[in-house]
Structures are given as structure tokens and as C-alpha cells.
């Protein structure tokens, strides 16, 4: 991905000699990006990054980025070495430092250092497989000892774990930003053996998306199915479990639906099944800033805990609503009004969602 065009021409000199002329047109391989976004779920976020796709003329890809918001901050360095061992195989390695604030939902914070190494390759056209080994050193900081889950309280301090991550993805969507047809599938598998927190697990997640054009409209179908199982038949850490709410269940806050001990102690579940159905009607699809009108309904479950939380009804949560999505020059802008139709008294609802981002300034070299 460093040349825009390559052509080869042969010019006969005589019966025995040929000149081979190779013409190439390069394209920019480096960029510096600054972005801003704002959403009612995560607040304001600032994103900046530096990426170079051809370090030293080797095709090595280096990506350095910072993504910070009120509840999450990530510093990331990722490197891709293409065609290692002279094969169609990419080698991946990198470092991340992540600060997450779960104090509002679960009464604790985490500071995490992550180092990862692995490989990625194409199985067939549009299908990729990546396998990475990651090492995580996580510091758990309890913000309210009277409401935090007991499974988190015992982790207070530093905890280390290794995780083997597999991801198989198949993407046939016709666009990354505003797809109108096609489908995508992803299978994520995470295996963490026994570590110093004695909480090894196997976690599997399936993500499906299908877009169906209906005359000038679009029906979007999305689903998420997941399971996590302890290797020691112990209680799974809440931040490794599945949560329900936010973008995957509109009408509820992030960590808003599902098992919890209290308002500030979300527990989640070992299993999840959630589906989203959107009817999308383009209002001015031929414009440079198209607008989509959306009608939707969401429904999902999270269930199964070894130790039953105080509020643990494993019932269906569901909602319906409407929204607008504007693809403006400064980035996509979304408005969503959602209304829960199946909920529990202890769930935290959020009927209006708003997001805008990224506002990008890009400098290429």
C-alpha cells in the first residue's frame, strides 16, 4: 500500500536483448491526525495519532496514537511487519497503556499495561485471521469499598495475566463508513490460563451484520452472541464479563441493563445474546452530506453468574426508537431517541443519545 500505480513495459533492442522499463507512481505513506468527538455516553474525546506505512523503505507500518476521554485514556504503539519470512504473513507487535474509570458503574478504576505479539494473514479474499499473545499487568483501584463487587475487591492492587487471542473476520460490506449492502462476520476467541489472580478463562464472541437493500431503503440486522467460562470454576472478573446497554441496547446507559449489586456496582454476566434491527431511510442520499432517518428495535439478555448479585433477574431487555444520522464534512453526527419496553426497576435508562466525531485535521507526507 505504498504505490498508487505500477506498470511494466518491454522494449525490444534486438533479437537477443530487451529493455524492461518499470514505471511507478508513489502515494503518501505518512499522516498526522487530530480528531475530536463528543457523545452523551462517553463525553468528549480527543484523538491524535502519527502513522507511517513505509518506515525505512521496508513497508513497515508504525502507528502511534493517543485517545483520551473523561472515562478512558489509551496510549498505543502498534507495528506491522509485512511479508515476514517472504510469505503473505504480517507480524504484529505493540504496547498499550490504558486507564479506565468504572467508578460510576462498578466502583473501581483500572490502569493497564499491555504488550502483544502475533501474526495476521489472509485465508481467502475478504477473510483474515489474526493470532496474538498478550501480557496484561492491571492495577485495580477501589473507589468505593462498600459497593464494589467482592470479586473485584479481592483484586485490589496489581494483577498479571497472559491471553491468547484469535480473531477470524469476513467482510463483504460495500463501504466502511456508510455501508448500504453486504454482510460481515467476526469470531473472537480469548484464552487466558491461570495467572496470579487465579482466574483463567475461555471467552468466545460472535458478531454478525447484514444489510438488506429494500428499494431505496435499507434494513440493518446486527447480533452479538458470547460466552465466557472459568477454567477453575470460579467467579469471572466483572471487567472480563459481558455487559449490556449503550450502543448495543439503546435506551439503556452503558452498563445499564443486567445483573448488579447496586447502582454503582455493575456485575454483568457470563453469557450475552443481543440483536438490533434498523430500518434506514436515506433522506438526501445524493448529497455530499447524506442524512439517514432510522427506526429501530433492540433486544438482549446477559445472564449467568457463579455468585448471584443482589439484583439478578435474567429477563429480556428491549427497546424501540428513532434517530437521525448525518454524514457531515466534520464527521458523522448521530441523534437517537430510545424507549425501553422491557426492563427491571434497577436498570439505568438513557433515552437520548448524541454523538459527533471525528473532526479530523490530516497532514500527509
C-alpha positions in Angstrom: 0.0 0.0 0.0 2.8 2.4 -0.9 2.4 2.8 -4.7 -0.6 4.4 -6.4 0.3 2.8 -9.8 2.9 0.3 -11.2 3.3 -0.6 -14.9 6.0 -2.7 -16.7 6.8 -2.2 -20.4 9.3 -4.1 -22.5 11.2 -2.5 -25.4 13.0 -4.8 -27.9 16.6 -3.7 -28.6 17.5 -6.6 -30.9 16.8 -10.3 -31.3 18.6 -11.1 -28.0 18.1 -8.1 -25.8 15.1 -6.4 -24.2 14.9 -3.3 -22.0 12.4 -3.7 -19.2 11.1 -0.3 -18.0 9.3 -0.2 -14.7 7.2 2.9 -14.0 5.8 3.6 -10.5 3.8 6.4 -9.0 4.1 6.7 -5.2 1.5 7.9 -2.9 1.7 9.5 0.6 2.7 6.9 3.3 2.6 9.1 6.4 0.0 11.1 8.1 -0.6 13.0 11.3 -4.2 13.1 12.6 -6.0 15.1 15.2 -9.6 14.4 16.0 -12.4 15.4 18.4 -15.6 13.6 19.2 -18.4 14.1 21.6 -21.1 11.7 22.8 -23.7 11.5 25.6 -22.3 8.1 26.6 -18.6 8.8 26.8 -18.4 12.6 26.8 -15.7 14.5 24.9 -12.8 12.6 23.5 -9.6 13.8 21.9 -7.7 11.6 19.4 -4.3 12.2 17.9 -2.0 9.9 16.0 1.0 9.5 13.8 1.2 6.8 11.2 3.9 5.8 8.7 3.3 2.9 6.3 6.9 2.6 4.9 9.5 3.1 7.6 13.0 2.7 6.1 11.5 1.7 2.7 10.6 -1.8 4.1 6.8 -1.4 4.1 6.8 -1.5 7.9 3.7 0.1 9.3 4.0 2.1 12.6 1.0 3.6 14.3 1.3 5.8 17.4 -1.9 7.2 18.9 -3.5 8.8 21.9 -7.2 8.5 22.6 -8.5 10.3 25.8 -11.9 11.0 27.3 -13.3 11.5 30.7 -13.6 7.8 31.5 -11.0 6.2 29.2 -7.5 7.0 28.1 -5.4 4.9 25.7 -1.7 5.4 24.6 -0.9 2.9 21.9 2.1 1.9 19.8 1.5 -0.7 17.1 3.9 -2.1 14.4 3.1 -4.3 11.4 6.0 -6.1 9.6 4.6 -7.2 6.2 5.7 -10.3 4.3 7.8 -11.8 7.1 9.7 -15.0 6.1 8.9 -13.9 2.5 5.3 -15.1 2.9 2.0 -13.3 2.7 2.1 -13.0 6.5 2.1 -9.9 8.7 3.9 -9.8 12.1 2.2 -7.7 14.7 3.6 -6.3 17.9 2.9 -3.3 20.1 2.5 -1.7 23.5 -0.6 -0.1 25.1 -1.2 1.8 28.4 -5.0 2.1 29.2 -6.7 3.9 32.0 -10.4 3.0 32.6 -12.8 4.6 35.0 -15.6 2.2 36.1 -16.3 4.2 39.4 -19.8 5.3 38.3 -20.9 1.9 37.2 -18.8 -0.5 39.3 -16.9 1.4 42.0 -13.4 0.8 40.7 -10.7 2.0 38.2 -8.0 0.2 36.3 -4.6 1.1 35.0 -3.4 -1.5 32.5 -0.1 -2.1 30.7 -0.4 -4.4 27.7 2.3 -5.9 25.4 1.3 -8.0 22.4 2.9 -10.1 19.7 1.3 -12.1 16.9 0.6 -12.7 13.2 -2.1 -11.9 10.7 -2.8 -13.4 7.3 -5.5 -13.7 4.6 -7.3 -17.1 4.5 -9.3 -16.2 1.3 -10.3 -13.0 -0.3 -12.1 -10.8 2.3 -11.3 -13.2 5.2 -8.5 -12.7 7.6 -7.1 -14.5 10.7 -5.0 -12.9 13.4 -3.5 -14.7 16.4 -1.7 -12.7 19.1 -0.3 -13.4 22.6 -0.7 -10.5 25.0 0.6 -9.8 28.5 -1.5 -7.6 30.8 -0.4 -6.0 34.0 -3.5 -4.4 35.6 -3.8 -2.3 38.7 -7.2 -2.3 40.3 -8.1 0.8 42.3 -11.2 0.5 44.5 -13.2 3.8 44.6 -16.0 2.6 47.0 -15.3 -0.5 49.1 -18.8 -0.6 50.4 -20.4 -1.1 47.0 -17.7 -2.8 44.9 -18.2 -6.5 43.9 -16.4 -8.9 46.1 -14.8 -10.5 43.1 -13.2 -7.1 42.2 -12.3 -6.2 45.8 -10.0 -9.2 46.1 -8.1 -8.0 43.0 -7.1 -4.7 44.6 -3.5 -3.9 43.6 -1.6 -5.4 40.7 -2.7 -8.5 38.7 -1.0 -10.1 35.7 -2.3 -12.4 33.0 -1.4 -13.9 29.6 -4.1 -14.1 26.9 -4.0 -15.9 23.6 -6.3 -14.1 21.2 -7.7 -15.4 17.9 -9.9 -13.4 15.5 -11.4 -14.5 12.2 -13.2 -11.9 10.3 -15.1 -11.9 6.9 -16.1 -8.6 5.5 -18.3 -8.1 2.4 -19.7 -4.7 3.2 -19.6 -2.3 0.3 -18.3 0.6 2.5 -16.5 1.1 5.8 -18.1 4.5 6.8 -21.7 4.2 5.3 -22.4 0.6 4.1 -25.6 0.1 2.2 -25.3 -3.6 1.3 -23.3 -6.7 2.1 -22.5 -8.5 5.4 -19.7 -9.1 7.9 -18.9 -11.8 10.4 -16.3 -12.0 13.2 -15.4 -14.7 15.6 -13.2 -13.7 18.6 -11.6 -16.3 20.9 -9.6 -15.4 24.0 -7.9 -18.0 26.2 -6.3 -16.9 29.5 -4.6 -19.6 31.5 -4.2 -19.5 35.3 -2.3 -16.4 36.3 -1.5 -14.7 39.6 -5.2 -13.7 40.1 -6.2 -17.4 39.6 -8.9 -16.6 37.2 -8.2 -18.2 33.8 -11.0 -18.3 31.3 -12.1 -19.1 27.7 -14.1 -16.4 26.0 -15.9 -16.6 22.7 -17.8 -13.8 20.9 -19.6 -13.8 17.6 -20.5 -10.6 15.8 -22.8 -10.6 12.7 -24.1 -7.8 10.5 -26.3 -8.0 7.4 -27.6 -5.1 5.3 -30.6 -5.7 3.0 -31.5 -3.0 0.4 -35.3 -2.7 0.0 -36.0 -0.4 -2.9 -34.3 2.9 -1.8 -34.2 1.9 1.9 -32.0 -0.4 4.0 -32.7 -2.9 6.7 -29.8 -3.5 9.0 -29.6 -6.7 11.1 -26.9 -7.0 13.8 -26.3 -9.6 16.5 -23.8 -10.4 19.2 -23.5 -13.8 21.0 -20.9 -14.5 23.6 -19.8 -16.9 26.4 -17.0 -16.8 29.0 -16.1 -19.8 31.1 -13.8 -20.0 34.1 -11.1 -22.7 33.9 -11.2 -23.0 37.7 -15.0 -22.9 38.1 -14.5 -19.6 39.9 -16.4 -16.3 39.5 -15.2 -14.3 36.5 -13.9 -10.8 37.0 -16.7 -8.2 36.1 -14.4 -6.4 33.5 -14.0 -9.7 31.6 -17.7 -10.4 31.6 -20.3 -9.2 29.1 -22.3 -6.0 29.7 -25.5 -4.8 28.2 -26.5 -1.2 27.4 -25.3 1.8 25.4 -24.8 1.2 21.7 -25.7 -2.5 21.9 -29.0 -1.8 23.7 -30.2 1.7 23.0 -32.5 3.2 25.7 -30.2 2.0 28.5 -26.9 3.5 29.8 -23.6 1.8 29.3 -23.5 -1.0 31.9 -27.2 0.0 32.4 -29.0 -3.4 31.9 -28.4 -6.7 33.6 -27.2 -8.1 37.0 -25.8 -5.6 39.5 -25.3 -5.3 43.3 -26.2 -1.7 43.4 -26.4 1.4 41.2 -22.5 1.7 41.4 -21.7 -2.0 41.3 -22.5 -3.5 37.9 -21.7 -7.2 37.6 -22.7 -8.3 34.1 -22.9 -11.9 33.0 -21.0 -14.8 31.6 -23.3 -15.0 28.6 -24.8 -12.5 26.2 -27.3 -12.6 23.3 -28.4 -9.3 21.8 -30.0 -8.3 18.4 -30.5 -4.9 16.7 -32.9 -4.3 13.8 -32.7 -0.9 12.0 -34.9 0.4 9.2 -32.9 3.1 7.4 -34.4 5.6 5.0 -31.9 7.9 3.2 -33.4 11.5 3.0 -30.8 13.0 0.6 -28.6 10.2 -0.4 -27.1 12.0 -3.4 -25.9 14.9 -1.3 -22.2 15.3 -0.2 -23.6 15.2 3.4 -26.3 12.5 3.3 -28.8 12.1 6.1 -30.5 8.9 7.2 -33.7 8.5 9.1 -33.8 5.4 11.3 -36.4 3.4 13.1 -35.1 0.6 15.3 -35.7 -2.0 17.9 -33.1 -3.7 20.2 -33.5 -6.8 22.5 -31.0 -8.7 24.5 -30.0 -10.8 27.6 -27.0 -11.1 29.9 -27.1 -14.0 32.3 -25.2 -16.5 34.5 -23.0 -15.7 37.5 -21.4 -18.1 39.9 -22.3 -15.8 42.8 -25.8 -14.3 42.5 -25.8 -10.5 42.7 -28.4 -8.6 44.8 -30.3 -7.8 41.5 -30.1 -10.7 39.2 -33.3 -11.1 37.2 -32.1 -12.7 33.9 -35.1 -11.3 31.9 -35.3 -9.9 28.4 -34.5 -6.2 28.0 -35.8 -4.5 24.9 -36.4 -1.0 23.4 -37.5 0.8 20.3 -36.9 4.2 19.0 -36.0 6.6 16.2 -32.9 8.6 15.1 -31.0 10.7 12.6 -27.5 10.1 11.3 -25.8 12.9 9.4 -22.6 12.4 7.5 -21.2 15.9 7.6 -17.8 17.2 6.5 -16.7 17.3 10.2 -17.7 13.7 10.7 -20.8 11.6 11.4 -23.4 13.1 13.7 -26.0 10.9 15.4 -29.1 11.5 17.4 -31.1 8.7 18.9 -34.3 8.7 21.0 -35.0 5.2 22.5 -37.7 4.0 24.8 -37.3 0.8 26.9 -40.3 -1.6 26.7 -38.8 -4.5 28.8 -36.7 -3.5 31.8 -36.2 -4.0 35.5 -36.6 -1.4 38.3 -32.8 -1.4 39.0 -31.7 -0.8 35.4 -30.3 2.6 34.4 -32.1 4.1 31.4 -30.8 6.7 29.0 -33.3 7.6 26.3 -31.4 10.2 24.4 -28.0 9.6 22.8 -25.9 12.1 20.8 -22.5 11.7 19.2 -20.3 13.7 16.9 -16.8 12.8 15.6 -14.2 12.7 14.4 -13.4 16.2 13.4 -10.1 15.4 11.6 -7.2 17.5 10.5 -4.9 15.3 8.4 -1.4 16.2 7.3 0.2 13.7 4.9 3.8 13.4 3.7 
